[in-house]
C-alpha cells in the first residue's frame, strides 16, 4: 500500500479542524465554489522532510508556518501568494520557496482542470545544519524566491524533477522507497538539491575554504565513498566524514580528478550495480539492484548505466541469466 496519508476536504467555507495539516496554523480557508469545492492532500514523510501532492477545485488559504521551509511547485493551474514583503505568482514549470512566514495563498484552477501542485517542506533547523555542514553561511534567513525551469540554474530543475519522481514512486504500492535506508538516501539527495536552490536564490554564501590539502581530501573522501556508497544520502555526509566543508571538497575533486564528489559516487554505485547484475543471483531484479547500491530514481539509474556500459541494466541481467 501507499505510504501517503490522505486528507480530503469537501464543500463549505471552513476547513475541518480535525484534519491533519501540512502547515503549522491555518488561519482561514475557503473554496472558490463553496458548495462543490474539493481538496485532496496526499502527504508522506521521508526522513526529515515531507512531500505532498495537492489537488483542488480552487481555494484560498491564509496560514502561518513558523518552523519549515516550503517549496511550492504547480503542476496545473496557478498560485498567487501574498506575504508581508510582496506578491508572487507561479504557474507550471515555475516554483516558489519561502522561509517560515505568514502568507495568504490562492490556488486557481485553469482551463477546466483542477489545480495541482507538489509541495516540499523541511524544518528550518535541518536546513541550517546542512548549510553549516556544507561550509556555507545563511545571508538571507527570510528568503522568498521565485524560480523557473528556463533559468540558468541546475538546482531548481533537478529538485522539480526529483520531487515529482518521489511523489509518483511513493504512490506506487510496494515501492522500495518505503524502506528506511532508501528513504535516507532520497531525503539526503532532496536536501542537497534544495541547498543548491537556496544558493541560486542568493540565500547562501560560501564559507572559508579548509587548509586541508586537496589530494588528502580526495583520498579520504574516496575511501569513505567506497565503504559507504550504498547508504550515502547527501554529499555533506562525505564532507563531514573528511572534516571539511562541502564547497572545499567539491573544489578539491574538480582540481584532482575533474569531477564532483557526487559524480564519483555515481561511478562507484554503477560499478557495484554491474557486478551484482552479472552475478545473476536468484530473485534479482534491476530495481532491487538499483536500490541496493543506493539509487532511488530508477529511470536515472538506467540512463547512467547505459551511458557507461553501452547496454541497459536489463540486458546485462538477461545476458548473465542465459550463461
Beta strands, then each sheet from edge to edge (+ up, - down):
strand 1: 5-10
strand 2: 25-31
strand 3: 38-46
strand 4: 49-56
strand 5: 59-65
strand 6: 68-76
strand 7: 78-82
strand 8: 87-91
strand 9: 94-98
strand 10: 101-108
strand 11: 115-123
strand 12: 136-138
strand 13: 144-148
strand 14: 204-206
sheet 1: 1+ 3- 4+ 11- 6+ 9- 13+
sheet 2: 2+ 5- 10+ 7- 8+
sheet 3: 12+ 14-
end
